[in-house]
Amino acid sequence: MAEPPGAPHRTTGSTLLHPLSGLLGIPLDQINFVACQLFALLAAFWFRIYLGPSHASSAVRHAFATLFGIYFAVFCFGWYSIHLFVLVMMNYGIMNMASIPNIHRYSFVVAMGYLTLCHISRIYIFHYGILTTDFSGPLMIITQKITTLACQLHDGIGRQAEELTAEQNRLAVKTRPSLLEYLSYLLNFMSIIAGPCSNYKDYIAFIEGRHVHMKLLEVNWKQKGYDRLPDPSPTGAVMYKLCITLVSLILFLTLTKNFPMAYIIDNEFLDKTPFLSRLGYLYVVTQAAKPKYYFAWTLADAVNNAAGYGFSGVDEKGIFRWDLLSNLNIWNIETATSFKMYIENWNIQTAAWLKRVCYDRAPWYPTALTFILSALWHGIYPGYYFTFLTGILITLAARAVRNNCRHYFLSSVPLKIAYDVATWVVTQLAVCYTVAPFVMLAVEPTIKFYKSMYFHMHILSILVLLVLPIRPQTHSMRKPQNQAMKNAIKSKDK
């Protein structure tokens, strides 16, 4: 007899851990995901100690990272992992055959087009969100990496230095990667299951053993008596992140299942609960939905750090930082006093990808185009588009309020505290209101939810935009990185 779709052992990958899934009552796809990430953590420690740059060549490190990544993909997703390999090889062909002026366009269209087709097909395969960890997750990360590399290769070969921003110039790739380098960047075991996306130059520097020293030199590290640059250990950062991962897992197992998002549109709940109480409960269920993201992203960050990847420099106190690949800043999320601050600290690497491939390159309406790309990248569920279109409206309204009102509250400490408290409350509730459709996915529950909320955030945002003047947003897509470079180029021309 065929098993029901919601059976705990349902998965597209290996059924080796089926007994554990039945024992814990957790879907097998989630068990496979966690098992692969924990095994990747152990492999990462081994990789750093026994296959470090001083013990193995770059080719060996690339090959090991690639082969283990492919194994993890097949273990978790079975035959569906073929989609990852097809997309990777298609874009490798584009990268080697396309003209440099068009390489980023072709790569973007093919990668996003293939991802979208897979998003459409998985609705018919898996229906509405039955599987929480299917092949689309790694495919989304690979799409980010493909388009990131294509844009940076275009910057490095197809554009002049004076056309680039400082960041674009720093990340520009000057030569096309070999097949092994390309496969390792896209399929390495540290990031294939849960990401995050990283820059190609940073990854290659890590494999070649230049990563830490490169970051120390970027922040003008002073040796101060050292015979050579220090070699910071990631162990402390990994242990700290594993503690966050453990707490997040406990919260997920205890809170998330007890506060389902679907309850906020339950008819009995809506009939018996006043509006303000519904707002409060909306905040609670949104908080309960976060631990699974905190768990997955923090564990992925720890895996990369354990391998020695993710060093970002030294802070103002002289402490070594390992947050180059961090996908969230939990403190800044929970204390955010603006919609912009919240977004910047949630799914950080995806926000950086959107900025680099869309916002910085969009000829017009960069904010709107970036939100639309984000929705398309996430999938085709209607709830995503409700979330991101609402996000555009609230972002513009929040920007108008900040530009027109904030300076009136900076004259005294009490006023500033009052402003921060008010904006924190509004921001947290606005985020809850915006992301609810992202969890509900379908049109009917989304409309029901917004009706129960009287569309209040939509109405308030529109009123703000109609009443408050909007300052034009400066958007310099091709602003030279600095005046000194411009002057140097002019002097060379003379």
C-alpha positions as CSV (number, residue, x, y, z in Angstrom):
1,M,0.0,0.0,0.0
2,A,1.2,3.5,-0.8
3,E,2.1,5.6,2.2
4,P,0.1,8.8,2.8
5,P,1.8,12.0,1.7
6,G,2.4,13.2,5.2
7,A,4.1,10.0,6.4
8,P,7.2,10.7,8.6
9,H,9.5,8.7,6.3
10,R,8.5,10.4,3.0
11,T,11.6,11.5,1.2
12,T,13.2,11.7,-2.2
13,G,16.5,10.5,-0.9
14,S,18.0,7.7,1.2
15,T,15.7,5.6,3.5
16,L,18.7,4.4,5.6
17,L,17.6,6.5,8.5
18,H,13.9,5.5,8.3
19,P,14.0,3.7,11.7
20,L,15.3,6.9,13.4
21,S,12.6,8.9,11.6
22,G,9.8,6.6,13.0
23,L,11.3,6.6,16.5
24,L,11.4,10.4,16.7
25,G,8.3,11.1,14.7
26,I,10.1,13.6,12.5
27,P,9.8,13.5,8.7
28,L,12.7,11.5,7.0
29,D,13.6,14.4,4.7
30,Q,14.3,16.5,7.8
31,I,16.3,13.7,9.4
32,N,18.4,13.3,6.3
33,F,19.0,17.0,6.2
34,V,20.2,17.2,9.8
35,A,22.3,14.0,9.4
36,C,24.1,15.3,6.4
37,Q,24.8,18.7,8.1
38,L,26.2,17.0,11.2
39,F,28.3,14.6,9.1
40,A,29.5,17.7,7.1
41,L,30.5,19.3,10.4
42,L,32.7,16.4,11.2
43,A,34.1,16.3,7.7
44,A,34.8,20.0,7.9
45,F,37.0,19.6,11.0
46,W,38.8,16.7,9.3
47,F,39.2,18.7,6.1
48,R,40.8,21.7,8.0
49,I,43.1,19.5,10.0
50,Y,44.2,16.8,7.6
51,L,43.6,18.4,4.2
52,G,44.6,21.9,5.1
53,P,46.6,24.0,2.5
54,S,49.8,22.9,4.1
55,H,49.0,19.2,3.8
56,A,47.2,18.9,0.5
57,S,47.2,20.6,-2.9
58,S,44.4,22.9,-4.1
59,A,43.3,20.2,-6.6
60,V,43.0,17.6,-3.8
61,R,41.0,20.0,-1.7
62,H,38.7,20.9,-4.6
63,A,38.2,17.3,-5.5
64,F,37.4,16.2,-1.9
65,A,35.0,19.1,-1.3
66,T,33.2,18.4,-4.6
67,L,32.9,14.6,-4.2
68,F,31.5,14.8,-0.7
69,G,29.1,17.5,-1.8
70,I,27.8,15.3,-4.6
71,Y,27.4,12.4,-2.2
72,F,25.4,14.6,0.3
73,A,23.1,15.8,-2.5
74,V,22.4,12.2,-3.7
75,F,21.8,11.0,-0.1
76,C,19.3,13.8,0.6
77,F,17.5,14.1,-2.7
78,G,18.1,10.9,-4.7
79,W,17.4,11.1,-8.4
80,Y,16.1,14.7,-8.0
81,S,19.7,15.8,-7.4
82,I,20.2,15.4,-11.2
83,H,18.6,18.8,-11.5
84,L,21.5,20.3,-9.6
85,F,24.1,18.7,-11.9
86,V,22.2,19.6,-15.1
87,L,22.0,23.3,-14.1
88,V,25.7,23.4,-13.2
89,M,26.8,21.8,-16.4
90,M,24.5,24.0,-18.6
91,N,25.9,27.1,-17.1
92,Y,29.5,25.8,-17.3
93,G,28.9,25.6,-21.1
94,I,27.5,29.2,-21.1
95,M,30.5,30.5,-19.1
96,N,32.9,29.1,-21.6
97,M,31.1,29.8,-24.8
98,A,29.1,33.0,-24.2
99,S,30.7,36.4,-25.0
100,I,31.9,38.3,-21.9
101,P,29.5,41.3,-22.5
102,N,26.5,38.9,-22.3
103,I,27.7,36.1,-20.0
104,H,25.9,37.5,-16.9
105,R,22.7,37.9,-18.9
106,Y,22.7,34.4,-20.4
107,S,23.7,32.8,-17.1
108,F,21.0,34.7,-15.2
109,V,18.2,33.8,-17.7
110,V,19.1,30.1,-17.9
111,A,19.7,29.7,-14.1
112,M,16.5,31.6,-13.1
113,G,14.5,30.0,-15.9
114,Y,15.5,26.5,-14.9
115,L,14.9,27.2,-11.2
116,T,11.4,28.6,-12.0
117,L,10.5,25.5,-14.1
118,C,11.6,23.3,-11.1
119,H,9.5,25.4,-8.7
120,I,6.5,24.9,-11.0
121,S,7.1,21.1,-11.3
122,R,7.6,20.5,-7.6
123,I,4.1,21.8,-6.9
124,Y,2.7,18.9,-8.9
125,I,5.2,16.5,-7.3
126,F,5.1,17.6,-3.7
127,H,1.9,19.7,-3.6
128,Y,1.8,22.6,-1.2
129,G,4.8,22.4,1.1
130,I,4.6,18.7,2.1
131,L,8.3,18.3,1.9
132,T,10.3,20.9,3.9
133,T,13.7,20.0,2.5
134,D,13.6,19.0,-1.2
135,F,16.0,19.6,-4.1
136,S,14.7,23.1,-4.7
137,G,16.7,24.5,-1.7
138,P,20.2,23.5,-3.0
139,L,19.0,24.6,-6.5
140,M,18.3,28.0,-5.2
141,I,21.7,28.3,-3.6
142,I,23.4,27.1,-6.8
143,T,21.4,29.7,-8.8
144,Q,22.8,32.4,-6.5
145,K,26.3,31.2,-7.0
146,I,26.0,30.8,-10.8
147,T,24.7,34.3,-11.2
148,T,27.1,35.8,-8.7
149,L,30.1,34.3,-10.5
150,A,28.8,35.3,-14.0
151,C,28.3,38.9,-12.8
152,Q,31.8,39.0,-11.2
153,L,33.4,37.5,-14.3
154,H,31.7,40.1,-16.4
155,D,33.0,42.8,-14.1
156,G,36.5,41.4,-14.2
157,I,36.9,40.9,-17.9
158,G,34.2,42.9,-19.6
159,R,34.2,46.2,-17.8
160,Q,36.8,48.9,-17.0
161,A,37.9,49.4,-13.4
162,E,36.5,53.0,-13.4
163,E,33.0,51.7,-14.2
164,L,33.0,49.5,-11.1
165,T,32.1,50.3,-7.5
166,A,34.7,49.6,-4.9
167,E,33.0,46.3,-3.9
168,Q,32.6,45.2,-7.6
169,N,36.3,45.9,-8.2
170,R,37.3,43.9,-5.1
171,L,35.2,40.9,-6.1
172,A,35.8,41.0,-9.9
173,V,37.1,37.7,-11.3
174,K,39.8,38.1,-13.9
175,T,40.0,34.6,-15.4
176,R,37.4,31.9,-16.2
177,P,37.6,29.1,-13.6
178,S,38.6,25.5,-14.5
179,L,36.0,22.8,-14.4
180,L,37.3,21.5,-11.1
181,E,37.2,25.0,-9.5
182,Y,33.8,25.6,-10.9
183,L,32.3,22.3,-9.6
184,S,34.0,22.8,-6.2
185,Y,32.6,26.3,-5.9
186,L,29.0,25.2,-6.7
187,L,28.9,21.7,-5.2
188,N,31.2,21.7,-2.2
189,F,30.0,19.8,0.8
190,M,30.1,22.8,3.2
191,S,27.3,24.6,1.4
192,I,25.5,22.3,-1.0
193,I,22.7,21.4,1.4
194,A,21.9,24.7,3.1
195,G,24.3,27.3,1.7
196,P,25.1,30.0,2.1
197,C,26.2,31.7,-1.2
198,S,29.7,33.1,-1.1
199,N,31.9,35.0,-3.5
200,Y,34.0,33.0,-5.9
201,K,37.3,34.9,-5.0
202,D,36.8,34.3,-1.3
203,Y,36.1,30.6,-1.9
204,I,39.2,30.1,-4.1
205,A,41.3,32.0,-1.6
206,F,40.1,29.6,1.1
207,I,40.9,26.5,-0.9
208,E,44.4,27.9,-1.7
209,G,45.1,28.8,1.9
210,R,45.0,32.6,1.3
211,H,41.6,33.3,2.8
212,V,42.6,34.4,6.4
213,H,45.7,36.4,5.4
214,M,43.8,38.1,2.7
215,K,41.1,39.3,5.1
216,L,43.7,40.4,7.7
217,L,45.4,42.5,5.0
218,E,42.1,44.0,3.9
219,V,41.6,45.4,7.4
220,N,45.2,46.7,7.5
221,W,46.3,44.3,10.3
222,K,49.4,45.5,12.2
223,Q,51.7,42.7,13.1
224,K,52.9,44.5,16.3
225,G,55.8,42.2,17.2
226,Y,54.6,39.1,15.2
227,D,57.1,37.5,12.9
228,R,54.2,36.7,10.6
229,L,50.4,37.2,10.4
230,P,48.5,35.3,13.0
231,D,46.5,32.1,12.2
232,P,43.2,32.5,14.1
233,S,41.3,29.3,15.0
234,P,37.6,29.0,14.2
235,T,36.9,26.6,17.1
236,G,35.5,29.2,19.5
237,A,33.2,30.6,16.8
238,V,32.0,27.1,15.9
239,M,31.3,26.2,19.5
240,Y,29.3,29.4,20.0
241,K,27.3,28.8,16.8
242,L,26.6,25.2,17.8
243,C,25.2,26.4,21.1
244,I,22.8,28.7,19.2
245,T,21.9,25.8,16.9
246,L,21.1,23.6,19.9
247,V,18.9,26.3,21.5
248,S,17.1,26.8,18.2
249,L,16.5,23.1,17.8
250,I,15.0,22.9,21.3
251,L,12.8,25.9,20.6
252,F,11.7,24.4,17.2
253,L,10.7,21.1,18.8
254,T,8.8,22.8,21.7
255,L,7.4,26.0,20.3
256,T,7.0,25.7,16.5
257,K,4.6,22.8,16.5
258,N,2.5,24.2,19.4
259,F,2.0,27.6,17.7
260,P,1.0,26.9,14.0
261,M,0.6,29.8,11.7
262,A,-2.7,28.3,10.4
263,Y,-4.4,29.0,13.7
264,I,-4.5,32.7,13.1
265,I,-7.2,32.1,10.4
266,D,-9.2,29.5,12.3
267,N,-12.8,30.6,12.3
268,E,-13.4,30.0,16.0
269,F,-10.2,32.0,16.8
270,L,-11.3,34.9,14.5
271,D,-14.8,35.0,16.0
272,K,-13.8,35.0,19.6
273,T,-10.6,37.0,19.6
274,P,-10.4,40.8,19.5
275,F,-8.3,42.5,17.0
276,L,-5.4,43.6,19.4
277,S,-5.2,40.0,20.8
278,R,-5.0,38.7,17.2
279,L,-2.1,41.1,16.6
280,G,-0.3,39.8,19.7
281,Y,-0.9,36.2,18.7
282,L,0.4,36.9,15.2
283,Y,3.6,38.1,16.8
284,V,3.9,34.9,18.9
285,V,3.3,32.5,15.9
286,T,5.8,34.4,13.8
287,Q,8.4,34.2,16.6
288,A,7.7,30.4,16.8
289,A,8.3,30.0,13.1
290,K,11.9,31.5,13.3
291,P,13.8,28.8,15.2
292,K,14.0,26.4,12.2
293,Y,15.7,29.1,10.1
294,Y,18.0,30.0,13.0
295,F,18.9,26.3,13.3
296,A,19.5,25.6,9.6
297,W,21.4,28.8,8.8
298,T,23.6,28.9,12.0
299,L,24.5,25.2,11.6
300,A,25.5,25.9,7.9
301,D,27.6,28.8,9.1
302,A,29.3,26.5,11.7
303,V,30.1,23.9,9.1
304,N,31.9,26.4,6.9
305,N,33.8,27.8,9.9
306,A,34.8,24.3,11.0
307,A,36.5,23.9,7.6
308,G,38.3,27.2,8.1
309,Y,36.1,29.2,5.8
310,G,34.2,32.4,6.9
311,F,36.9,34.6,8.5
312,S,36.0,38.2,8.0
313,G,38.7,40.2,9.8
314,V,39.2,41.9,13.1
315,D,36.7,44.1,14.9
316,E,37.4,47.3,16.7
317,K,38.3,45.4,19.9
318,G,40.9,43.3,18.1
319,I,38.7,40.2,18.2
320,F,38.9,37.8,15.2
321,R,35.5,37.6,13.5
322,W,34.1,34.6,11.7
323,D,30.9,36.0,10.2
324,L,31.7,36.4,6.5
325,L,29.1,33.7,5.7
326,S,26.6,34.4,8.5
327,N,23.1,34.4,7.2
328,L,21.5,36.2,10.2
329,N,22.2,38.5,13.2
330,I,19.6,37.3,15.7
331,W,20.1,40.3,18.1
332,N,19.6,42.8,15.3
333,I,16.6,41.0,14.0
334,E,14.8,40.9,17.4
335,T,15.7,44.5,18.2
336,A,15.1,46.0,14.7
337,T,13.5,49.4,14.7
338,S,13.0,49.6,10.9
339,F,11.9,47.4,8.2
340,K,15.2,48.0,6.4
341,M,17.2,46.9,9.5
342,Y,15.2,43.7,9.8
343,I,15.7,42.8,6.2
344,E,19.4,43.5,6.3
345,N,19.9,41.1,9.2
346,W,17.6,38.3,7.9
347,N,19.0,35.9,5.2
348,I,22.0,38.2,4.9
349,Q,23.8,36.3,2.1
350,T,20.6,36.3,-0.1
351,A,20.2,40.0,0.5
352,A,23.9,40.5,-0.5
353,W,23.2,38.4,-3.7
354,L,20.1,40.4,-4.6
355,K,22.1,43.6,-4.1
356,R,25.0,42.5,-6.3
357,V,23.1,40.9,-9.2
358,C,20.0,43.1,-9.2
359,Y,19.9,46.3,-7.1
360,D,23.4,47.6,-8.1
361,R,22.8,46.8,-11.8
362,A,19.1,47.7,-12.2
363,P,18.7,50.7,-14.6
364,W,15.5,51.8,-12.9
365,Y,13.2,51.0,-9.9
366,P,15.9,49.0,-8.1
367,T,13.8,48.4,-4.9
368,A,10.8,47.0,-6.8
369,L,12.9,44.9,-9.2
370,T,14.9,43.5,-6.2
371,F,11.7,42.5,-4.4
372,I,10.3,40.9,-7.5
373,L,13.5,38.9,-8.1
374,S,13.4,37.7,-4.5
375,A,9.9,36.5,-4.9
376,L,10.7,34.7,-8.2
377,W,13.8,33.1,-6.7
378,H,11.8,31.8,-3.7
379,G,9.2,30.1,-5.9
380,I,5.8,30.5,-7.5
381,Y,3.5,30.0,-4.5
382,P,1.1,33.0,-4.5
383,G,1.9,33.7,-0.8
384,Y,5.5,34.7,-1.7
385,Y,4.2,37.4,-4.1
386,F,1.8,38.7,-1.5
387,T,4.7,39.0,0.9
388,F,7.1,40.7,-1.4
389,L,4.6,43.1,-3.0
390,T,3.5,44.0,0.5
391,G,7.1,44.4,1.5
392,I,7.7,46.9,-1.3
393,L,4.8,49.0,-0.1
394,I,5.8,48.9,3.6
395,T,9.5,49.6,2.7
396,L,8.6,52.7,0.8
397,A,6.3,53.9,3.5
398,A,8.9,53.2,6.2
399,R,11.5,55.1,4.3
400,A,9.2,58.1,3.9
401,V,8.4,58.2,7.6
402,R,12.1,57.9,8.5
403,N,13.2,60.6,6.1
404,N,10.5,63.1,7.2
405,C,10.0,62.4,10.9
406,R,13.1,60.8,12.5
407,H,15.1,64.0,12.9
408,Y,12.5,65.5,15.1
409,F,13.1,62.8,17.8
410,L,16.9,63.2,18.0
411,S,17.0,66.4,20.1
412,S,16.8,64.6,23.5
413,V,17.3,61.1,24.9
414,P,13.7,60.6,26.1
415,L,12.4,61.4,22.7
416,K,14.9,59.1,21.0
417,I,14.0,56.3,23.3
418,A,10.2,56.8,22.7
419,Y,10.9,56.9,18.9
420,D,12.9,53.6,19.1
421,V,10.3,51.8,21.2
422,A,7.5,52.9,18.9
423,T,9.4,52.0,15.7
424,W,10.4,48.6,17.2
425,V,6.7,47.8,17.9
426,V,5.6,48.9,14.4
427,T,8.5,47.1,12.7
428,Q,7.9,43.8,14.4
429,L,4.2,43.9,13.7
430,A,4.8,45.0,10.1
431,V,7.1,42.1,9.6
432,C,4.6,39.6,11.0
433,Y,1.9,41.1,8.8
434,T,4.1,40.9,5.8
435,V,5.5,37.4,6.2
436,A,2.3,35.5,7.2
437,P,1.4,34.8,3.5
438,F,5.0,33.4,3.0
439,V,4.1,30.6,5.4
440,M,0.5,30.2,4.2
441,L,1.5,29.9,0.6
442,A,-2.0,29.8,-1.0
443,V,-4.3,32.7,-2.1
444,E,-7.4,31.8,0.0
445,P,-5.8,31.7,3.4
446,T,-3.8,34.8,2.6
447,I,-6.9,36.8,1.7
448,K,-8.7,35.5,4.7
449,F,-5.8,36.6,6.9
450,Y,-5.5,40.1,5.5
451,K,-9.3,40.5,5.7
452,S,-9.1,39.5,9.4
453,M,-6.4,42.2,9.8
454,Y,-8.6,44.7,7.9
455,F,-5.7,45.3,5.5
456,H,-4.5,47.8,8.1
457,M,-0.8,47.9,7.1
458,H,-1.6,48.2,3.4
459,I,-4.0,51.1,4.2
460,L,-1.5,52.9,6.5
461,S,1.3,52.5,4.0
462,I,-0.7,54.0,1.2
463,L,-1.8,56.9,3.4
464,V,1.8,57.6,4.4
465,L,2.9,57.6,0.8
466,L,0.1,60.0,-0.2
467,V,0.7,62.4,2.7
468,L,4.4,62.5,3.2
469,P,6.8,63.9,0.5
470,I,9.1,61.2,-1.0
471,R,12.7,62.2,-1.4
472,P,14.2,60.8,-4.6
473,Q,16.5,57.9,-4.0
474,T,20.0,58.2,-5.3
475,H,21.0,55.1,-7.2
476,S,24.4,55.2,-8.7
477,M,24.8,51.9,-10.5
478,R,28.1,52.8,-12.2
479,K,29.6,55.2,-9.8
480,P,33.4,55.0,-9.9
481,Q,34.9,53.5,-6.8
482,N,36.7,56.7,-5.8
483,Q,38.0,60.0,-7.0
484,A,41.6,58.9,-6.7
485,M,41.1,56.1,-9.2
486,K,39.4,58.6,-11.7
487,N,42.4,61.0,-11.3
488,A,44.9,58.2,-11.8
489,I,43.1,57.0,-15.0
490,K,43.1,60.6,-16.3
491,S,46.8,61.0,-15.6
492,K,47.5,57.8,-17.5
493,D,45.5,59.0,-20.5
494,K,47.6,62.2,-20.6
